[in-house]
Amino acid sequence: MELPLQAAYLDIEWQGRGCARTLKVAPEPIEIEQLPDGTWTAETEVFNGLCPWVGLRLQGELSNVQPAFEDPEGNLKPMLRIEDGHDGGHWWVQNDGWDPEGKRHLSELHRSMGQFTVVIGLHRLVLNNVVDGLSRADVEDYLRSFQDDLIWLVMGFGGATANTGGGAMANQKMVQALEFF
């Protein structure tokens, strides 16, 4: 049975917010399987080389549906529609905001491992985002990008605040460990 959607890695050069200057589709599609419960699933890769975007193309009954990522609380974040100038169709990509300095849209799929759920009408597509084929230098660069965020995250954890002074010792040890990292 042919599914009413395709998934592929895309290389997108952004012209501006919401508008692609060029869009190239990787030659091999992302394989999508249908589980016995009806859920669709696919394995995607963080840092997928030349084509870092995961794109969805909807067909048939789903052609007029706007897919959305579902967060852990059940909130939906609509995907961004990108026109494909080659055949008049379009692709949907994750939209985690616009980076004005880098002149590109952001996507958590670029750098986060884990499971992501996309709601497509009455259907669900589960993307298992994994790291595959990275060298040690690649993994170190990946972890370094989170180092400062982790330090601030740890400093904000716990029931104690700077006003009460409680919990400072535990947080200080954690910060020192992260700084060493």
PADO-548371 format. One record per residue: residue in three letters; y, z, x of N, C-alpha, C in turn. Coordinates in pm, whole numbers, padded with zeros to 5 digits, always signed. Atoms other than C-alpha are relative to their C-alpha. Layout:
N
ALAYZXYZXYZX;...
This chain:
181
MET-00118+00000+00083+00000+00000+00000+00125+00000+00088;GLU-00124+00007-00076+00339-00099+00138+00102+00097-00056;LEU-00099-00100+00041+00600+00177+00130+00136-00067-00025;PRO-00131+00059+00029+00947+00108-00014+00108+00041+00100;LEU-00098-00030-00104+01112+00210+00313-00055-00037+00136;GLN+00033+00025-00140+01117+00123+00681+00078+00100+00083;ALA-00072-00083-00096+01215+00338+00976-00005-00070+00134;ALA-00006+00064-00131+01328+00209+01313+00105+00070+00085;TYR-00103-00048-00092+01520+00312+01620+00109-00105+00006;LEU-00115+00090-00001+01867+00162+01632+00089+00030+00120;ASP-00106-00014-00100+02124+00102+01903+00128-00041-00071;ILE-00123+00026+00075+02469+00130+01747+00119+00019+00093;GLU-00129-00013-00066+02802+00061+01911+00102+00015-00113;TRP-00090-00032+00110+03067+00219+01690+00136-00065+00019;GLN-00135+00055+00002+03387+00037+01602+00098+00110-00041;GLY-00081-00110+00050+03525+00338+01417-00084+00084-00093;ARG+00072-00090+00091+03430+00613+01174-00064-00081-00114;GLY+00074+00066+00108+03160+00477+00943-00020-00149+00016;CYS+00007+00146-00018+03175+00127+01091-00061-00035+00136;ALA+00066+00041-00123+02941-00026+01347+00056-00134+00047;ARG-00041+00128-00059+03064-00297+01583-00124-00087+00019;THR+00127+00070-00017+02708-00392+01677-00114+00094-00037;LEU+00120-00076+00036+02368-00279+01555-00121-00082+00043;LYS+00123+00066-00046+02042-00365+01727-00118+00085-00045;VAL+00120-00067+00048+01702-00279+01583-00109-00013+00106;ALA+00110+00003-00097+01420-00184+01823-00112-00089-00054;PRO+00105+00093+00045+01132-00433+01813-00117+00066-00072;GLU+00113-00069+00064+00870-00174+01712+00051+00098-00105;PRO-00043-00096+00102+00914+00012+01382-00060+00139+00025;ILE+00055-00135-00002+00856+00385+01345-00106+00006-00110;GLU+00111-00005+00097+00520+00438+01174+00021+00113-00100;ILE-00012-00099+00107+00541+00618+00840-00135+00009-00071;GLU+00126-00022+00071+00233+00772+00680+00027+00074-00129;GLN-00010-00074+00124+00186+00895+00327-00113+00102-00006;LEU+00097-00108+00008+00014+01233+00295-00061+00005-00141;PRO+00065-00008+00131-00225+01315+00006+00092+00055-00111;ASP-00091-00056+00102+00053+01514-00170+00116-00094-00034;GLY-00105+00097+00028+00278+01204-00169+00116+00003+00098;THR-00106-00010-00099+00508+01321+00110-00021-00106+00107;TRP+00006+00092-00112+00590+01064+00375+00030+00077+00127;THR-00024-00068-00127+00585+01168+00740+00006-00103+00113;ALA-00013+00085-00118+00685+01012+01071+00032+00087+00120;GLU-00033-00070-00124+00706+01122+01431+00110-00079+00070;THR-00112+00061-00069+01037+01051+01604+00023+00073+00131;GLU-00020-00057-00132+01157+01120+01957+00146+00034+00025;VAL-00131-00036-00052+01456+01308+02095+00023-00088+00122;PHE-00034+00081-00116+01637+01101+02361-00083-00128+00005;ASN+00083+00121+00002+01477+00773+02262+00066-00116+00075;GLY-00047+00106-00089+01626+00571+02548+00112-00086-00053;LEU-00105+00096+00033+01819+00259+02460+00036-00002-00148;CYS-00024+00001+00145+01792+00301+02082-00011+00143-00054;PRO+00011-00143+00033+01875+00666+02006+00009+00034-00149;TRP-00016-00030+00142+01946+00639+01633-00128-00025-00077;VAL+00110+00023+00094+01675+00680+01369+00064-00055-00127;GLY-00056+00064+00119+01753+00443+01086-00105-00021-00107;LEU+00089+00025+00115+01602+00408+00739+00053-00119-00077;ARG-00034+00113+00087+01600+00088+00535-00082+00015-00127;LEU+00066-00021+00129+01520+00133+00167-00013-00132-00075;GLN+00030+00125+00070+01365-00137-00050-00048+00030-00141;GLY+00057-00011+00134+01252-00199-00405+00065+00108-00084;GLU-00048-00106+00088+01283+00106-00632+00101+00093+00067;LEU-00089-00090-00073+01474+00293-00359+00127-00069+00052;SER-00111+00075-00060+01727+00020-00272+00139+00051-00041;ASN-00131-00051+00044+02009+00190-00469+00013+00152+00017;VAL+00000-00145-00021+01932+00547-00355+00070+00032+00131;GLN-00059-00048-00125+02142+00733-00098-00085+00116+00051;PRO+00082-00109-00054+01907+00940+00121+00089+00110+00057;ALA-00075-00115-00051+02014+01285+00238-00093+00093+00076;PHE+00074-00103-00073+01898+01539+00494+00010+00130-00078;GLU+00004-00129+00070+01792+01870+00340-00002+00111+00105;ASP+00000-00111-00095+01886+02187+00528-00094+00109-00048;PRO+00095-00105+00037+01673+02505+00522+00035+00073-00131;GLU-00041-00065+00125+01877+02642+00228-00011-00093-00121;GLY+00015+00095+00109+01809+02330+00021+00124-00084-00026;ASN-00121+00082+00014+02159+02181+00061-00026-00140+00054;LEU+00020+00139-00040+02173+01804+00091+00123-00053+00073;LYS-00107+00062-00077+02380+01618+00353-00026-00151-00001;PRO+00024+00143+00013+02411+01248+00263+00000-00074+00133;MET+00006+00083-00119+02321+00991+00524+00110-00106-00007;LEU-00106+00099-00013+02567+00725+00645-00060-00139-00008;ARG+00046+00139+00016+02521+00363+00537+00069-00089+00104;ILE-00050+00091-00102+02559+00108+00817-00047-00141-00033;GLU+00033+00139+00031+02574-00263+00744-00067-00067+00121;ASP+00068+00078-00101+02336-00487+00938+00052-00142-00010;GLY-00064+00131+00003+02536-00799+01019-00095-00117+00018;HIS+00096+00109-00026+02221-00999+01100-00059-00057-00128;ASP+00069+00050+00119+02063-01020+00756+00063+00045-00132;GLY-00068-00043+00123+02311-00873+00508-00052+00130-00058;GLY+00054-00127+00047+02104-00557+00464+00077+00116+00058;HIS-00064-00119-00057+02191-00203+00563-00105+00104+00039;TRP+00082-00110-00049+02047+00101+00737+00069+00130-00033;TRP-00054-00135+00021+02094+00472+00672-00029+00081+00124;VAL+00016-00085-00119+02152+00709+00967+00056+00138-00030;GLN-00050-00136+00015+02212+01081+01001+00146+00005+00041;ASN-00143-00011-00027+02580+01174+00995+00038+00147+00011;ASP-00040-00139-00023+02666+01507+01154+00144+00007+00048;GLY-00141-00002-00033+03032+01425+01190+00039-00111+00096;TRP-00056+00103-00087+03257+01201+01396+00057+00067+00125;ASP-00054-00048-00128+03335+01262+01764+00112-00095+00040;PRO-00111+00092-00030+03686+01116+01813+00012-00033+00149;GLU-00009+00027-00144+03672+01150+02194-00106-00100+00044;GLY+00109+00091-00036+03333+00981+02229-00003-00124-00088;LYS-00006+00111+00096+03416+00743+01940-00139-00037-00050;ARG+00134+00023+00052+03076+00787+01782-00032+00105-00106;HIS+00052-00097+00096+02899+00953+01495-00102+00086+00071;LEU+00094-00094-00060+02688+01256+01580-00127+00008-00085;SER+00127-00015+00069+02324+01310+01491-00081+00108+00070;GLU+00080-00108-00056+02122+01627+01542-00136-00052+00050;LEU+00127+00058-00045+01814+01405+01582+00007-00046+00146;HIS-00013+00042-00138+01954+01295+01920-00046+00107+00097;ARG+00025-00104-00098+01902+01636+02077-00081+00118-00049;SER+00073-00117+00053+01703+01870+01853-00143-00034-00037;MET+00140+00013+00037+01330+01905+01833-00022+00076-00130;GLY+00034-00073+00121+01170+02019+01511-00027-00093-00116;GLN+00032+00073+00121+01107+01913+01157+00127-00017-00084;PHE-00115+00035+00082+01374+01739+00949-00052-00064-00129;THR+00042+00056+00129+01337+01660+00579+00111-00087-00057;VAL-00092+00093+00063+01502+01358+00420-00044-00016-00145;VAL+00027+00019+00143+01525+01346+00040+00046-00140-00037;ILE-00028+00139+00039+01506+00991-00094-00040-00014-00146;GLY+00032-00001+00143+01531+00998-00472-00095+00114-00030;LEU+00100-00102+00032+01220+01183-00589-00101+00019+00114;HIS+00092-00004-00113+01049+01136-00251+00056+00085+00114;ARG-00038-00074-00121+01052+01335+00073-00063-00069+00121;LEU+00046+00050-00128+01024+01202+00426+00020+00112+00101;VAL-00007-00105-00101+00943+01463+00692-00005-00068+00137;LEU-00007+00053-00136+01052+01363+01043-00035+00112+00097;ASN+00037-00095-00104+00875+01551+01320+00060-00052+00130;ASN-00076+00045-00116+01123+01513+01607-00051+00071+00124;VAL+00065-00056-00118+00948+01565+01941+00063-00054+00128;VAL-00040+00048-00133+01022+01531+02313-00122-00062+00063;ASP+00114+00068-00060+00800+01279+02485+00048-00080+00121;GLY-00027+00082-00117+00804+01133+02832+00128+00035+00075;LEU-00120-00038-00074+01099+01330+02971-00036+00051+00138;SER+00017-00056-00133+01128+01404+03339+00059+00140+00003;ARG-00054-00135-00015+01215+01750+03465+00153-00002-00005;ALA-00147+00011-00001+01576+01639+03526+00053-00021-00142;ASP-00042+00023+00138+01602+01514+03166-00004+00129-00081;VAL+00014-00126+00074+01476+01846+03027+00107+00099+00045;GLU-00105-00090-00049+01715+02042+03253+00136-00037-00057;ASP-00127+00044+00060+02009+01832+03131+00007+00040-00147;TYR+00008-00036+00141+01896+01891+02774+00027+00150-00019;LEU-00018-00144+00012+01876+02269+02823+00140+00044+00043;ARG-00134-00033-00047+02204+02282+03014+00104-00022-00110;SER-00096+00028+00108+02382+02132+02712+00008+00115-00101;PHE+00001-00112+00093+02288+02444+02514+00037+00133+00064;GLN-00016-00127-00070+02351+02709+02781+00121+00080-00050;ASP-00120-00073+00044+02709+02800+02682-00012+00043-00145;ASP+00018-00037+00141+02624+02794+02312-00093+00120-00014;LEU+00093-00112+00008+02332+03033+02372+00068+00131+00038;ILE-00069-00123-00043+02550+03283+02556+00088+00053-00113;TRP-00088-00045+00109+02803+03294+02272-00081+00045-00121;LEU+00085-00038+00112+02527+03312+02015-00056+00141+00019;VAL+00056-00133-00029+02367+03613+02183+00108+00106-00009;MET-00108-00099+00003+02701+03789+02220+00040+00036-00142;GLY-00037-00025+00139+02756+03758+01846-00111+00063-00082;PHE+00113-00056+00074+02411+03887+01746+00005+00152-00006;GLY+00016-00145+00011+02326+04240+01637+00096+00058-00100;GLY-00084-00065+00099+02475+04484+01394+00123+00063+00061;ALA-00115-00064-00064+02712+04634+01650+00110-00102+00023;THR-00114+00087-00027+03058+04495+01703+00075+00055+00119;ALA-00082-00045-00113+03313+04519+01980+00076+00126-00037;ASN-00075-00117+00043+03495+04780+01771-00083+00128+00010;THR+00084-00120-00001+03199+05019+01756-00059+00026+00138;GLY+00055-00016-00134+03073+04956+02107-00151+00010+00003;GLY+00144-00013+00003+02711+04992+01993-00068-00131+00034;GLY+00080+00118-00029+02448+04751+02119+00049-00080+00120;ALA-00059+00077-00110+02659+04640+02416-00098-00015+00116;MET+00091+00005-00113+02392+04724+02673-00109-00106-00021;ALA+00104+00100+00028+02122+04513+02505+00058-00140+00010;ASN-00064+00131-00006+02361+04222+02464+00034-00038+00144;GLN-00037+00026-00139+02479+04256+02825-00121-00047+00080;LYS+00122+00041-00071+02121+04230+02956-00040-00142-00040;MET+00036+00134+00046+02059+03924+02741+00097-00104+00058;VAL-00099+00092-00057+02383+03759+02859-00029-00023+00148;GLN+00031+00015-00143+02291+03827+03223-00124-00089+00019;ALA+00120+00083-00011+01948+03672+03170+00033-00147-00029;LEU-00037+00137+00032+02102+03366+03009+00088-00062+00109;GLU-00082+00051-00108+02361+03333+03284-00086-00038+00120;PHE+00092+00032-00108+02081+03344+03539-00073-00132-00028;PHE+00067+00122+00042+01903+03073+03340+00088-00120+00028;
